Amino acid sequence: AQSVTQLGSHVSVSEGALVLLRCNYSSSVPPYLFWYVQYPNQGLQLLLKYTSAATLVKGINGFEAEFKKSETSFHLTKPSAHMSDAAEYFCAVTTNNAGNMLTFGGGTRLMVKP
Amino acid sequence: ETGVTQSPTHLIKTRGQQVTLRCSSQSGHNTVSWYQQALGQGPQFIFQYYREEENGRGNFPPRFSGLQFPNYSSELNVNALELDDSALYLCASRAGTQNTEAFFGQGTRLTVV
């Protein structure tokens, strides 16, 4: 079985500040990990993915995430927040054993203050 | 290349009724998954179809059922609607079952009253 825990249901940062959204996973086999963003009343857009290649993954809109097996973590970061980054962010895990069906965390709402 | 499209975008149903939601997968994608996202929560996996066969199911009762058609579009049917079925229903498509990258539609917002 696989699971994801996102620490902090709400995160607030000032514009220009570092963004750090936390994700910890549990999986008995090598995982594939994803970060998705969801804007109000919209579907999910893929930000980035880890699929067992480089542990530091760069995504769209300046986001990146680092896979740390020893910490079972896949935290999402961005050096400088923009107002347009305000949205809901979801971390997800899957494995080949799970038929690549995604298990999502509960989400983190990012608020960006001017 | 068109993305994943879902219809309708919103609908309201009465408890006990039945509903059908539709999804057109992205061009070249033969795997479709459905997810339920309750308000304030992450999406929950309902089931997945690959080449018209269900090949995975989450923890949802049998009144949630689906179909995939030869063109790989898909339907989600929910019978005997309950108030707790109110949610955003998301469809995602992929190319094959080993490809990990899923592309999501904008969702259908179902409200059960």
Interface residues (C-beta under 8 A of the other chain):
Chain A: V4 Q6 Y32 F34 Y36 N41 Q42 G43 L44 Q45 L46 K49 T51 F90 A92 T94 N96 A98 G99 N100 M101 L102 T103 F104 G105 G106 G107
Chain B: V4 Q6 S33 Y35 G40 Q41 G42 P43 Q44 F45 Q48 N55 G56 G58 L90 A92 R94 T97 Q98 N99 T100 E101 A102 F103 F104 G105 Q106 G107 R109
